[in-house]
Amino acid sequence: MKALAFLILTCALTAATFADVVGEYRGEGTNPGGQGSYTCDVKITRSGDVYAVQWYFDGSLGYEGVGIMKGGLFCVGYTSSGGYGIVVYTINADGSLDGTWAGKGSAELGTEKLTKE
């Protein structure tokens, strides 16, 4: 019986964590192939089961994306005037997001850490 209660509590906490990605974040990332690092501000909003994601660089909108939750991951396709790509985030217990991304034309992966503000 204790095991069942633990499982129910764990599932409830996990669902709450995964559902709470809406907000504003500070991002730090690395570009593919050792091409430097970057910082950004990210805004995530939600409409039903679909999320809108916006990345800002130096106050200007750089990328826009659409995301979904699937299998405990937050998956976002994004676009800009320069191309498109995808980022897959794992959701940490502290509310931060750890992402791995790929952009059009790249053969390597970048990383991104979002910390909720």
trRosetta pair geometry for C-beta under 8 A, 3 or more apart (Angstrom, degrees):
i j d omega theta_ij theta_ji phi_ij phi_ji
1 4 5.7 -51 -153 33 36 112
1 5 6.6 35 151 -17 66 104
2 5 5.7 -54 -149 38 35 111
2 6 6.3 37 151 -21 66 106
3 6 5.6 -53 -148 36 32 114
3 7 6.3 34 153 -21 64 106
4 7 5.7 -53 -148 35 31 113
4 8 6.4 31 154 -18 65 105
5 8 5.8 -53 -147 36 31 111
5 9 6.3 29 155 -16 64 108
6 9 5.8 -58 -148 40 29 110
6 10 6.1 30 155 -20 65 109
7 10 5.7 -55 -144 37 28 112
7 11 6.3 27 157 -17 64 106
8 11 5.9 -56 -148 37 28 109
8 12 6.3 28 154 -19 63 108
9 12 5.7 -56 -147 37 30 112
9 13 6.3 26 157 -15 66 107
10 13 5.9 -57 -146 39 29 107
10 14 6.1 29 155 -19 65 109
11 14 5.7 -55 -143 38 29 112
11 15 6.2 30 158 -19 65 106
12 15 5.9 -54 -147 36 28 110
12 16 6.4 27 155 -18 62 107
13 16 5.7 -56 -148 37 32 111
13 17 6.3 33 154 -21 65 106
14 17 5.7 -54 -148 35 31 112
14 18 6.3 24 157 -14 65 108
14 72 7.2 -40 178 -114 115 108
15 18 5.9 -58 -145 40 29 107
15 19 6.1 23 159 -17 65 113
16 19 6.0 -61 -143 39 27 108
16 20 6.3 15 163 -16 63 118
17 20 6.3 -73 -148 37 24 105
17 91 5.7 149 145 128 99 127
17 93 6.7 -55 -123 -119 144 47
17 95 7.6 -135 -148 -88 82 58
18 21 7.5 -24 -179 -30 39 104
18 69 5.6 98 165 -148 111 139
18 72 6.1 -103 -95 -132 135 54
18 74 7.6 179 -156 -58 78 92
18 91 5.6 160 -102 42 58 158
19 69 7.5 -46 -89 -50 52 165
20 23 7.9 26 167 -17 74 119
20 95 6.9 -61 111 -122 111 98
21 44 5.5 -55 133 122 89 156
21 46 8.0 113 70 -60 83 118
21 51 6.9 -11 87 -118 120 154
21 69 7.9 166 6 -76 134 108
21 74 5.6 102 -83 -101 168 152
21 89 7.9 118 -131 93 142 144
21 91 6.6 -99 -79 -107 108 124
21 97 6.8 57 -135 -68 111 130
22 44 5.4 -138 -123 107 39 93
22 45 6.2 51 -139 -126 99 31
22 46 5.0 -76 -81 -10 120 111
22 51 7.5 -145 -83 -127 77 107
23 43 7.9 -118 124 -144 29 54
23 44 6.1 9 44 55 46 96
23 116 5.3 24 107 -140 144 105
23 117 7.4 -176 153 46 107 70
24 41 6.9 -7 -172 -177 97 98
24 42 7.2 156 -158 84 50 52
24 43 5.4 -16 -105 -103 76 73
24 44 7.8 -172 -79 22 31 70
24 116 7.3 99 78 -155 48 62
24 117 4.9 -42 101 45 96 114
25 41 7.2 155 83 -162 53 52
25 42 4.3 -16 62 62 104 101
25 43 7.7 -169 23 -73 75 30
25 44 7.1 35 -6 -5 114 106
25 97 7.2 -33 -124 26 160 112
25 114 3.9 15 168 -176 150 103
25 115 6.1 138 -159 64 86 33
25 116 5.5 -51 -98 -94 80 42
25 117 6.3 179 -110 -10 22 87
26 39 7.2 -16 180 -168 87 100
26 40 7.9 155 -166 84 46 44
26 41 6.3 -31 -108 -106 54 66
26 42 7.7 -175 -83 20 7 84
26 114 7.2 151 72 -154 37 57
26 115 5.2 -22 58 62 90 92
26 117 5.8 96 -25 -63 92 104
27 38 7.9 4 115 109 101 88
27 39 6.4 149 87 -162 65 50
27 40 4.2 -14 62 63 119 87
27 41 6.9 -170 14 -86 92 14
27 42 5.1 74 -36 -19 122 115
27 55 7.0 -35 24 -134 157 100
27 112 5.7 -9 -165 -171 112 104
27 113 6.9 154 -150 79 59 47
27 114 5.0 -24 -94 -97 83 75
27 115 7.8 173 -82 18 35 68
28 37 7.0 1 -176 179 82 114
28 38 7.6 171 -152 89 43 48
28 39 5.5 -16 -100 -104 67 76
28 112 7.3 158 82 -152 38 57
28 113 5.2 -12 60 57 88 97
28 115 7.9 18 5 -1 100 106
29 37 6.5 167 91 -158 45 70
29 38 5.2 -12 62 59 93 89
29 39 7.7 165 20 -87 72 30
29 40 7.2 1 7 10 114 110
29 99 7.7 -33 -107 72 112 109
29 101 7.7 -9 -151 26 137 128
29 110 6.0 42 171 159 113 113
29 111 5.9 -177 -149 94 74 54
29 112 3.8 -19 -96 -99 113 76
29 113 7.1 177 -78 17 60 61
30 34 8.0 -22 177 -109 112 35
30 36 7.6 -174 -150 109 62 31
30 37 5.2 -39 -100 -103 63 78
30 38 7.9 168 -90 18 20 74
30 110 5.7 -168 91 -158 62 78
30 111 4.9 24 40 46 99 92
30 112 7.9 -149 24 -67 57 51
31 34 7.7 -10 83 104 82 9
31 35 3.9 -70 104 76 126 96
31 36 5.3 24 24 63 123 68
31 37 7.0 -148 -1 -87 82 26
31 38 6.7 75 -45 -12 96 109
31 110 5.2 -36 -138 -110 27 123
32 35 6.3 17 73 17 50 115
32 102 7.4 60 -68 -121 139 61
32 103 7.4 -142 -3 27 130 97
32 106 4.8 101 48 -163 165 134
32 107 7.8 149 163 62 141 47
32 108 3.8 145 -171 90 109 97
32 109 5.9 156 -104 79 101 10
32 110 4.7 -82 -47 -55 71 82
33 106 7.5 -142 -15 -151 111 101
33 108 4.7 135 -52 45 77 150
38 57 7.2 -38 -178 -118 121 117
40 55 5.0 1 165 -170 146 95
40 56 6.1 147 -172 71 86 47
40 57 5.3 -48 -111 -82 93 72
40 62 7.0 -90 -129 32 128 138
41 55 7.6 144 76 -159 44 49
41 56 4.4 -20 64 62 94 108
42 53 6.6 -10 -170 -168 104 92
42 54 6.9 161 -153 82 55 51
42 55 5.4 -18 -100 -102 84 65
42 56 7.3 -168 -76 19 35 77
42 114 5.6 -55 46 -125 144 125
43 53 7.4 160 83 -152 51 45
43 54 4.8 -5 54 55 97 102
43 56 7.4 44 -7 -13 100 112
44 51 5.7 -6 -169 -176 96 119
44 52 7.3 160 -152 81 47 51
44 53 5.3 -8 -103 -103 79 78
44 67 7.5 -32 -139 38 109 141
45 51 6.9 155 81 -157 41 66
45 52 4.9 -8 60 56 94 100
46 50 7.2 150 -155 84 62 41
46 51 5.1 -32 -98 -102 73 73
46 52 7.6 -162 -77 18 25 73
47 50 5.6 -21 69 70 82 92
47 51 7.9 161 23 -94 64 27
47 52 7.1 40 1 -17 104 104
49 68 6.7 25 146 -132 91 91
49 69 7.6 -108 -169 31 83 92
50 66 6.3 -18 -174 -168 106 99
50 67 7.3 138 -167 71 58 47
50 68 6.4 -37 -112 -85 60 81
51 66 7.0 140 78 -165 58 48
51 67 3.9 -30 68 67 112 99
51 68 6.9 -178 17 -73 94 31
51 69 7.9 85 -16 -33 124 79
51 74 7.5 -11 35 -159 159 105
51 76 7.3 -69 87 -96 114 102
52 64 7.4 -22 -171 -168 90 92
52 65 7.4 149 -163 83 46 52
52 66 6.4 -25 -104 -104 56 62
52 67 7.7 -167 -70 21 11 86
53 63 8.0 -8 114 113 93 96
53 64 7.2 147 84 -164 59 44
53 65 4.1 -16 63 64 106 101
53 66 7.3 -162 19 -71 87 15
53 67 5.5 58 -21 -16 121 121
53 76 5.2 -6 19 -143 152 145
53 78 6.9 -71 84 -91 114 107
54 61 6.0 -52 -170 -131 110 101
54 63 7.3 167 -153 88 43 58
54 64 5.5 -10 -105 -109 74 72
54 65 7.7 -169 -71 24 35 72
55 61 7.5 103 77 -157 50 57
55 62 5.0 -56 102 63 95 101
55 63 4.2 19 41 50 116 98
55 64 7.8 -142 22 -67 74 33
55 65 7.8 45 -13 -3 99 108
55 78 7.4 25 1 -149 121 149
56 59 6.2 -6 171 -140 118 12
56 60 6.4 153 -156 71 79 26
56 61 5.8 -46 -100 -92 76 43
56 62 6.4 144 -126 3 21 90
57 60 6.0 -32 68 63 69 82
57 62 4.4 50 3 -44 109 137
61 64 6.9 15 179 -56 118 94
62 80 6.0 -21 159 -113 59 139
63 78 4.6 30 170 172 120 129
63 79 6.9 154 -155 75 79 27
63 80 4.6 -67 -99 -59 69 110
64 78 6.5 163 86 -151 30 81
64 79 6.2 -24 65 61 79 78
64 80 7.3 135 16 -81 69 63
65 76 4.4 60 143 173 142 107
65 77 5.8 173 -152 87 96 40
65 78 3.4 -51 -78 -90 111 80
65 79 7.1 144 -88 10 63 62
65 87 7.5 -40 -124 30 171 106
66 76 6.9 167 82 -148 29 71
66 77 5.9 -9 57 58 80 89
67 74 5.9 22 175 177 133 84
67 75 6.1 164 -150 86 81 43
67 76 3.7 -34 -86 -91 106 83
67 77 7.5 173 -82 19 56 57
68 74 7.8 -179 91 -150 30 52
68 75 5.8 -16 61 61 75 94
69 72 7.7 16 -176 -98 94 10
69 73 7.2 158 -155 79 56 40
69 74 5.8 -29 -98 -97 69 64
69 75 7.7 145 -108 17 19 79
70 73 5.8 -27 71 61 69 89
70 75 5.7 -19 30 7 112 126
72 90 7.7 15 135 -136 92 75
72 91 7.3 -127 176 30 72 105
73 88 5.5 -5 176 -171 130 97
73 89 6.7 148 -169 72 74 50
73 90 6.3 -48 -115 -91 79 56
73 91 7.8 178 -124 -10 33 89
74 88 7.4 148 79 -161 51 48
74 89 4.2 -19 64 62 102 107
74 90 7.9 179 23 -83 85 10
74 91 6.2 88 -15 -54 113 103
74 97 6.4 -52 50 -135 138 129
75 86 7.1 -8 -172 -171 87 104
75 87 7.7 172 -152 90 45 49
75 88 5.2 -9 -107 -110 77 78
75 89 7.6 -159 -71 24 34 71
76 86 6.9 158 87 -155 50 58
76 87 5.0 -9 62 60 99 90
76 88 7.8 -178 24 -80 67 36
76 89 7.3 29 1 -6 108 106
77 84 7.0 7 177 -178 91 106
77 85 7.5 -180 -154 97 58 35
77 86 5.2 -29 -103 -99 64 80
78 84 6.5 172 92 -153 51 62
78 85 5.6 -12 59 63 92 77
78 86 7.2 163 15 -92 77 29
78 87 6.7 20 -6 2 121 103
79 83 7.3 -136 -144 117 62 33
79 84 4.5 -19 -101 -101 76 88
80 83 6.5 9 57 50 85 52
80 84 7.6 176 22 -79 61 46
83 103 5.9 82 105 177 133 100
83 104 3.7 -136 -173 37 126 131
83 105 6.9 -83 -128 6 156 108
84 103 7.3 162 96 -153 30 69
84 104 5.3 74 52 -43 64 117
85 101 5.9 61 144 177 129 100
85 102 5.6 -165 -157 98 104 49
85 103 3.7 -57 -75 -105 138 55
85 104 6.0 -115 -66 -20 80 65
85 106 7.8 22 -111 23 123 121
86 101 6.6 -174 96 -144 45 71
86 102 6.0 4 54 53 82 85
87 99 4.6 12 178 -173 111 130
87 100 7.0 165 -151 80 67 34
87 101 3.8 -25 -97 -93 87 103
87 112 6.4 -18 -147 35 138 133
88 99 6.5 152 76 -146 36 74
88 100 5.7 -15 58 57 88 85
88 101 7.6 170 17 -81 58 55
89 97 4.1 -4 -169 -177 135 111
89 98 6.3 138 -154 68 71 37
89 99 4.3 -38 -88 -83 79 87
89 112 7.9 -62 -93 82 97 100
89 114 7.2 -24 -126 22 140 120
90 97 7.1 157 73 -157 41 61
90 98 5.0 -13 53 60 93 97
90 99 7.9 -174 16 -77 61 41
91 95 7.7 -21 -171 -137 89 29
91 97 5.9 -26 -103 -104 59 77
92 95 6.9 -39 79 36 81 19
92 96 4.7 -3 46 63 127 81
92 97 7.0 -154 8 -81 88 26
92 98 6.4 78 -40 -14 110 101
95 116 4.7 -37 130 1 121 139
96 113 6.5 4 172 -176 120 88
96 114 6.2 170 -163 87 69 57
96 115 4.9 -18 -112 -103 108 62
96 116 6.6 -129 -83 -5 56 81
97 112 7.9 1 108 110 95 90
97 113 7.2 162 84 -157 55 43
97 114 4.2 6 52 51 102 108
98 111 7.6 -23 -173 -167 79 99
98 112 7.8 154 -162 86 38 53
98 113 5.7 -10 -108 -107 65 76
99 111 6.6 145 87 -165 63 51
99 112 4.0 -13 64 63 115 95
99 113 7.3 -163 23 -72 78 30
99 114 7.0 48 -11 -10 115 100
100 109 5.3 -1 -175 179 98 131
100 110 7.4 154 -160 81 50 46
100 111 5.9 -26 -103 -105 60 67
100 112 7.8 -169 -71 23 19 77
101 109 6.7 139 69 -163 37 78
101 110 4.8 -27 66 66 93 95
101 111 7.4 166 19 -92 83 17
101 112 6.0 31 -8 -3 123 116
102 106 5.6 -156 -161 76 76 117
102 108 7.9 -177 -117 100 89 29
102 109 5.6 -57 -74 -108 86 70
102 110 7.3 161 -82 18 37 81
103 106 5.0 72 60 -3 74 125
103 110 7.4 23 -10 5 100 126
106 109 7.7 126 130 -79 127 29
106 110 7.7 -30 169 -22 167 97
